[in-house]
Amino acid sequence: MANISEDYLDSLPADERAEFLNDVFSMLSMDPTKQDEITAQNIRKMYAGHEGRVVKCSFCRKDEPDDQEFGECSGCGIVLYCSKECQRSDWKLSHKVECGKCENGERAIMNKKITARMQQFKIIYSPFIHKLVIDMFQLFNKEMDAGDVLFPAEFVVDIKLADLPRGTKRPRLYIEHVMIVKLSKLVLDAVYSRMKPPERGYECVRSCLSYSFGPGENDNISSHHQFHYKVGPDKLRRHKRSTKNLYEENVDEHINMINSIAKGESPKMYKVIKEIMKEKFG
């Protein structure tokens, strides 16, 4: 499996290639000793077309190296610096005014910090999250016996994130649990009505990253997203042939893959992803 033919991958249509690579990742995730065997070329194909960015010093724009984690501003916890010198220079130049330390108290600062971490989580794991969300909806379809309706517009896949210890790589978040949630009309109108509608033959697939500070309704932060997924007769036939157990296994494997990388259990995989994002988006 480590020596997948690039010619074979290139010969596949984009949607079939993505599904093939998903099968590769699923098989690799079952055996942690094989995770690092997948080639950079194959991971690059998986990340093609996804958003991303590399971590840079907020002042000098130097890339964060693999063997060093840049320090964050103790005020806002958002901007990062490669050195104390860069931090002091940026403070004098502009950050003194911009820093969340000067705004709206501790809760506003906390909200900014976790929002920035959630955005970084989405960027790093975007292809994996897309696969997880698609399989969650298809599992939901099987459970509800919903026929050809794979991605009902009033539902969203809610991905609940939780903190990892400071010794792990940023953004120090992992997936705690995943569930399907019905959206209120207020959220549908306020959030998703402003997003780009899908082209013909595609459907909107909706997801939400969420994080809780505490048990109250006001202790939650949510970040809503949607992407467009091509649905045709072949995919519907394939879905009808698939079983509920298959989708349950796929969902578990996607979560395990993301959490394995996030917790530092697959360092070579993390390094390859970081290199690809540096090449593509740096």
C-alpha positions as CSV (number, residue, x, y, z in Angstrom):
1,M,0.0,0.0,0.0
2,A,3.0,2.3,0.5
3,N,3.9,2.2,-3.2
4,I,0.7,3.3,-4.8
5,S,1.1,4.0,-8.5
6,E,0.9,7.7,-9.2
7,D,-0.1,6.9,-12.8
8,Y,-3.1,4.9,-11.5
9,L,-4.1,7.7,-9.1
10,D,-3.9,10.3,-11.9
11,S,-6.1,8.1,-14.1
12,L,-9.0,8.3,-11.7
13,P,-11.6,11.0,-11.7
14,A,-11.2,13.5,-8.9
15,D,-14.1,12.1,-6.8
16,E,-13.0,8.5,-7.2
17,R,-9.4,9.4,-6.4
18,A,-10.5,11.1,-3.2
19,E,-12.5,8.0,-2.2
20,F,-9.6,5.7,-3.1
21,L,-7.2,7.7,-0.9
22,N,-9.8,7.7,1.9
23,D,-9.8,3.9,1.8
24,V,-6.0,4.0,2.0
25,F,-6.1,6.3,5.0
26,S,-8.7,4.1,6.6
27,M,-6.6,1.0,6.3
28,L,-3.6,2.8,7.5
29,S,-5.4,4.1,10.6
30,M,-6.2,0.6,11.7
31,D,-2.5,-0.2,12.1
32,P,-0.5,2.7,13.6
33,T,2.7,1.1,12.5
34,K,1.7,1.7,8.9
35,Q,0.5,5.3,9.1
36,D,3.9,6.8,8.3
37,E,4.3,4.7,5.2
38,I,2.0,6.8,3.0
39,T,3.9,9.0,0.6
40,A,4.0,12.8,0.6
41,Q,2.7,12.7,-3.0
42,N,-0.5,10.8,-1.9
43,I,-1.2,13.2,1.0
44,R,-0.6,16.1,-1.3
45,K,-3.3,14.8,-3.6
46,M,-5.7,14.5,-0.6
47,Y,-5.0,18.1,0.4
48,A,-5.4,19.5,-3.2
49,G,-8.0,22.2,-3.2
50,H,-8.3,22.6,0.6
51,E,-7.6,25.7,2.5
52,G,-4.5,25.9,4.5
53,R,-1.7,28.1,5.8
54,V,1.7,27.6,7.4
55,V,2.5,29.0,10.9
56,K,4.6,32.2,10.5
57,C,6.1,34.7,12.9
58,S,3.6,37.6,13.0
59,F,6.4,40.2,12.7
60,C,9.2,38.9,10.5
61,R,7.0,36.3,8.7
62,K,9.6,33.5,9.3
63,D,8.1,29.9,8.9
64,E,7.8,27.9,12.1
65,P,10.4,25.1,11.9
66,D,9.6,21.5,12.9
67,D,11.8,21.5,15.9
68,Q,10.5,24.8,17.4
69,E,7.1,26.0,18.4
70,F,6.7,29.8,18.2
71,G,5.6,31.6,21.4
72,E,2.2,33.3,21.5
73,C,1.2,36.7,22.8
74,S,0.2,36.3,26.5
75,G,-2.5,39.0,26.0
76,C,-4.5,37.8,23.0
77,G,-3.0,34.3,22.6
78,I,-3.5,34.6,18.8
79,V,-0.4,36.2,17.2
80,L,2.8,34.1,17.3
81,Y,6.5,35.2,17.4
82,C,9.8,33.4,16.6
83,S,11.7,35.5,19.2
84,K,11.3,38.1,22.0
85,E,12.9,40.6,19.7
86,C,10.1,40.2,17.1
87,Q,7.4,40.3,19.8
88,R,8.8,43.6,21.2
89,S,9.1,45.1,17.8
90,D,5.6,44.2,16.8
91,W,4.2,45.5,20.1
92,K,5.8,48.9,19.5
93,L,4.7,49.0,15.8
94,S,1.1,48.1,16.1
95,H,0.1,45.1,18.3
96,K,-0.1,47.3,21.5
97,V,-3.3,48.8,20.0
98,E,-4.6,45.6,18.4
99,C,-4.0,43.2,21.3
100,G,-7.1,41.6,22.9
101,K,-5.6,42.5,26.2
102,C,-6.9,46.1,25.6
103,E,-10.4,44.9,24.8
104,N,-13.6,43.7,26.5
105,G,-12.1,41.7,29.4
106,E,-11.0,38.2,30.0
107,R,-13.9,36.4,28.3
108,A,-13.4,38.3,25.0
109,I,-9.7,37.3,25.1
110,M,-10.7,33.7,25.8
111,N,-13.1,33.6,22.9
112,K,-10.5,35.0,20.5
113,K,-8.0,32.4,21.6
114,I,-10.3,29.4,21.2
115,T,-11.7,30.8,17.9
116,A,-8.2,31.0,16.5
117,R,-7.4,27.5,17.6
118,M,-10.6,26.1,16.1
119,Q,-9.8,27.8,12.8
120,Q,-6.3,26.3,12.8
121,F,-7.8,22.8,13.6
122,K,-10.1,23.2,10.6
123,I,-7.2,24.2,8.3
124,I,-4.9,21.4,9.3
125,Y,-7.5,18.6,9.2
126,S,-9.8,19.9,6.5
127,P,-9.7,16.8,4.2
128,F,-10.2,14.4,7.1
129,I,-13.0,16.5,8.5
130,H,-14.8,16.5,5.1
131,K,-14.6,12.7,4.9
132,L,-15.8,12.4,8.5
133,V,-18.8,14.7,7.8
134,I,-19.8,12.9,4.6
135,D,-19.7,9.5,6.3
136,M,-21.6,10.8,9.4
137,F,-24.4,12.0,7.1
138,Q,-24.5,8.7,5.2
139,L,-24.7,6.8,8.5
140,F,-27.5,9.1,9.5
141,N,-29.3,8.4,6.2
142,K,-29.1,4.6,6.9
143,E,-30.4,5.1,10.5
144,M,-33.3,7.3,9.3
145,D,-34.0,5.3,6.1
146,A,-34.0,8.6,4.2
147,G,-33.7,7.2,0.7
148,D,-31.9,9.5,-1.7
149,V,-31.6,12.5,0.7
150,L,-28.0,12.2,1.8
151,F,-27.4,15.7,3.2
152,P,-30.7,17.1,4.6
153,A,-30.4,21.0,4.7
154,E,-31.8,21.4,8.2
155,F,-29.1,19.1,9.8
156,V,-25.4,19.7,10.6
157,V,-22.6,17.4,11.8
158,D,-21.5,18.9,15.1
159,I,-17.8,18.1,15.9
160,K,-17.2,18.7,19.6
161,L,-13.6,19.7,20.3
162,A,-11.7,19.5,23.7
163,D,-8.3,20.6,25.0
164,L,-5.1,18.6,24.8
165,P,-2.2,19.3,27.2
166,R,0.3,22.0,26.4
167,G,3.0,19.5,25.5
168,T,1.2,18.6,22.3
169,K,1.4,20.5,19.0
170,R,-0.9,23.5,18.4
171,P,-3.8,23.9,18.2
172,R,-3.9,21.4,21.1
173,L,-7.4,20.2,20.3
174,Y,-8.9,16.8,19.6
175,I,-12.3,15.4,18.7
176,E,-14.3,14.5,21.8
177,H,-17.4,13.3,20.1
178,V,-19.5,13.8,16.9
179,M,-23.2,14.0,16.5
180,I,-25.9,15.1,14.0
181,V,-27.9,18.2,15.2
182,K,-31.0,19.7,13.8
183,L,-30.5,23.4,13.1
184,S,-33.0,26.1,14.1
185,K,-34.5,28.3,11.4
186,L,-32.7,31.2,13.0
187,V,-29.3,29.6,12.4
188,L,-30.2,28.5,8.9
189,D,-31.3,32.0,7.9
190,A,-28.5,33.9,9.8
191,V,-25.6,31.6,8.9
192,Y,-26.1,29.4,5.9
193,S,-28.4,31.6,3.8
194,R,-25.3,33.9,3.2
195,M,-23.1,31.1,2.0
196,K,-22.5,30.3,-1.7
197,P,-25.2,27.9,-3.2
198,P,-24.0,24.7,-4.9
199,E,-23.7,24.3,-8.6
200,R,-26.0,21.8,-10.4
201,G,-25.3,18.2,-9.4
202,Y,-23.8,19.2,-6.1
203,E,-25.3,19.3,-2.6
204,C,-24.4,21.5,0.5
205,V,-22.7,19.5,3.3
206,R,-22.8,21.3,6.6
207,S,-20.7,20.9,9.7
208,C,-19.9,22.8,12.9
209,L,-16.9,22.8,15.1
210,S,-17.9,23.5,18.7
211,Y,-16.1,24.1,22.0
212,S,-17.5,24.4,25.5
213,F,-16.1,26.5,28.4
214,G,-18.8,25.2,30.7
215,P,-22.3,23.8,31.0
216,G,-24.3,26.9,30.2
217,E,-25.7,28.0,26.8
218,N,-23.4,31.0,26.8
219,D,-20.4,28.9,27.4
220,N,-20.3,27.5,23.9
221,I,-18.4,28.7,20.8
222,S,-19.5,27.3,17.4
223,S,-17.9,27.8,14.0
224,H,-20.2,26.8,11.1
225,H,-18.9,25.6,7.7
226,Q,-20.2,24.1,4.5
227,F,-18.7,22.5,1.4
228,H,-20.2,21.2,-1.9
229,Y,-20.2,17.5,-2.7
230,K,-21.1,16.0,-6.1
231,V,-23.9,13.5,-5.8
232,G,-24.8,11.4,-8.9
233,P,-26.5,8.1,-9.7
234,D,-23.2,6.1,-9.2
235,K,-22.7,7.5,-5.7
236,L,-26.3,6.8,-4.7
237,R,-26.1,3.2,-5.9
238,R,-22.8,2.8,-4.0
239,H,-24.5,4.2,-0.9
240,K,-27.4,1.9,-1.2
241,R,-25.1,-1.1,-1.4
242,S,-23.1,0.0,1.6
243,T,-24.0,-1.0,5.2
244,K,-24.6,0.9,8.4
245,N,-21.7,-1.0,9.9
246,L,-19.4,0.2,7.2
247,Y,-20.2,3.9,7.8
248,E,-19.8,3.4,11.6
249,E,-16.4,1.9,11.0
250,N,-15.4,4.8,8.7
251,V,-16.5,7.4,11.2
252,D,-14.5,5.8,13.9
253,E,-11.4,5.5,11.7
254,H,-11.6,9.2,10.6
255,I,-11.8,10.3,14.2
256,N,-9.0,8.0,15.3
257,M,-6.8,9.3,12.4
258,I,-7.3,13.0,13.4
259,N,-6.9,12.4,17.1
260,S,-3.8,10.2,16.5
261,I,-2.1,13.1,14.6
262,A,-3.4,15.8,17.1
263,K,-2.1,13.8,20.1
264,G,1.4,13.4,18.6
265,E,1.0,9.6,18.1
266,S,1.8,10.0,14.4
267,P,4.7,12.5,14.2
268,K,5.8,11.6,10.7
269,M,2.3,12.1,9.4
270,Y,2.1,15.5,11.1
271,K,5.4,16.5,9.6
272,V,4.4,15.5,6.1
273,I,1.1,17.5,6.4
274,K,3.0,20.5,7.7
275,E,5.5,20.3,4.8
276,I,2.7,20.1,2.2
277,M,0.9,23.1,3.7
278,K,4.2,25.0,3.6
279,E,4.7,24.2,0.0
280,K,1.2,24.9,-1.1
281,F,0.2,27.8,1.1
282,G,3.4,29.2,2.6
